[in-house]
Amino acid sequence: MIISASRRTDIPAFYHRWFMNRIRVGWCAVPNPNNLHNVSTIDLSPSAVDAIVFWSKNPEPMMNDLQELDERGYRYYFQFTLNAYPAFFEPNVPGLASRISTFRKLSEQLGISRVIWRYDPIIISNLTPEEFHINQFAALVQQLKGSTRRVIVSLVDLYSHTERRLASLEVDGLEIERHPKNIIKLMANLAEIAHSNGLEICSCSEVEDYAPIGILPGQCIDAKLINSIWSLHLKYIKDPGQRPACLCTVGKDIGVNDSCIHGCTYCYSTRSYSVAENRFKEHDVNSPLLWGNSEMKNKIVPPPQKQQGNLFLPLEE
């Protein structure tokens, strides 16, 4: 089993203490994103987990925990989203220099195959036109050179709640290009920059075929990558719960939507930032659930073979 931690929220940035507590206990509880009162338990013991895929814009708070994960025998790699957007798109992420430094340190600690750079989502606007992305991408490639082997790119998905948040910015002069005309040219430029610097470049859940310009469809949860790093023999099974264009291997996501407080206006998993703030405040590091109310907690059925103990760490103020 592959654990996704998580597409739905930034566990390394905001919930790493909860995650490590659940690792020590050996299981967690996860609500169904379409029915929060349908709660399942997930075995997190090393024997049950083939690998963990972390998704983060800021894994720095979790870096001190990685040695313990290693000692406990877990395999893991990071999907590290690193853009150079103006603050109105990503209001609560650390400064760019800090994130680049974290990326490099993480790569030094884990190796360049275990830190995947995500340059996504790509938003074309009057303030972030194609030239913006070409220039920023080229600059980031130089900053991250020698720290990763692969970059993943994708266009922004304009869900209804994403549209509402972006529309609120348009009142202040932002103009989103919802049907960019020069995407093929932009992607070709990004591919050329990546390849000339020794980077593999892949797309994420894109219907458009960019293979002719050098961008192959990628897998963020990648059984082939896991097999190559750790000499495993996992079979590829497409995750049926993801979009048709998503090629990820099936995995178990342990996050909760509407709980990330980065506040990114383009986010697909946060419909309401105020809800996310409240869930973060209500979050209980001692709970089997990353977030849940009393009714949800009452539906948890702990695995009989797992014993709970006083293994929890206090939340930092």
Stockholm file with secondary structure:
# STOCKHOLM 1.0

chainA/1-317         MIISASRRTDIPAFYHRWFMNRIRVGWCAVPNPNNLHNVSTIDLSPSAVDAIVFWSKNPEPMMNDLQELDERGYRYYFQFTLNAYPAFFEPNVPGLASRISTFRKLSEQLGISRVIWRYDPIIISNLTPEEFHINQFAALVQQLKGSTRRVIVSLVDLYSHTERRLASLEVDGLEIERHPKNIIKLMANLAEIAHSNGLEICSCSEVEDYAPIGILPGQCIDAKLINSIWSLHLKYIKDPGQRPACLCTVGKDIGVNDSCIHGCTYCYSTRSYSVAENRFKEHDVNSPLLWGNSEMKNKIVPPPQKQQGNLFLPLEE
#=GR chainA/1-317 SS CEEEECSSSCHHHHCHHHHHHHHHHTEEEEEETTEEEEEEEEECSTTTCSEEEEEESCCGGGGGGHHHHHHTTCCEEEEEECCCCCTTTSTTSCCHHHHHHHHHHHHHHHCGGGEEEEEEEECCBSSSCHHHHHHHHHHHHHHHTTSCSEEEEEECCCCHHHHHHHHHHHTTTCCBCSSCSCHHHHHHHHHHHHHHTTCEEEESSCSSCCGGGTCEECCSSCHHHHHHHHTCCCCCCBCTTSCTTCCCBCCEECCCSSCCCSCCTTCSSCSCHHHHHHHHHHCCTTSSBSSCCHHHHHTCCCCTTCCCCSCCCCCCC
#=GC SS_cons         CEEEECSSSCHHHHCHHHHHHHHHHTEEEEEETTEEEEEEEEECSTTTCSEEEEEESCCGGGGGGHHHHHHTTCCEEEEEECCCCCTTTSTTSCCHHHHHHHHHHHHHHHCGGGEEEEEEEECCBSSSCHHHHHHHHHHHHHHHTTSCSEEEEEECCCCHHHHHHHHHHHTTTCCBCSSCSCHHHHHHHHHHHHHHTTCEEEESSCSSCCGGGTCEECCSSCHHHHHHHHTCCCCCCBCTTSCTTCCCBCCEECCCSSCCCSCCTTCSSCSCHHHHHHHHHHCCTTSSBSSCCHHHHHTCCCCTTCCCCSCCCCCCC
//
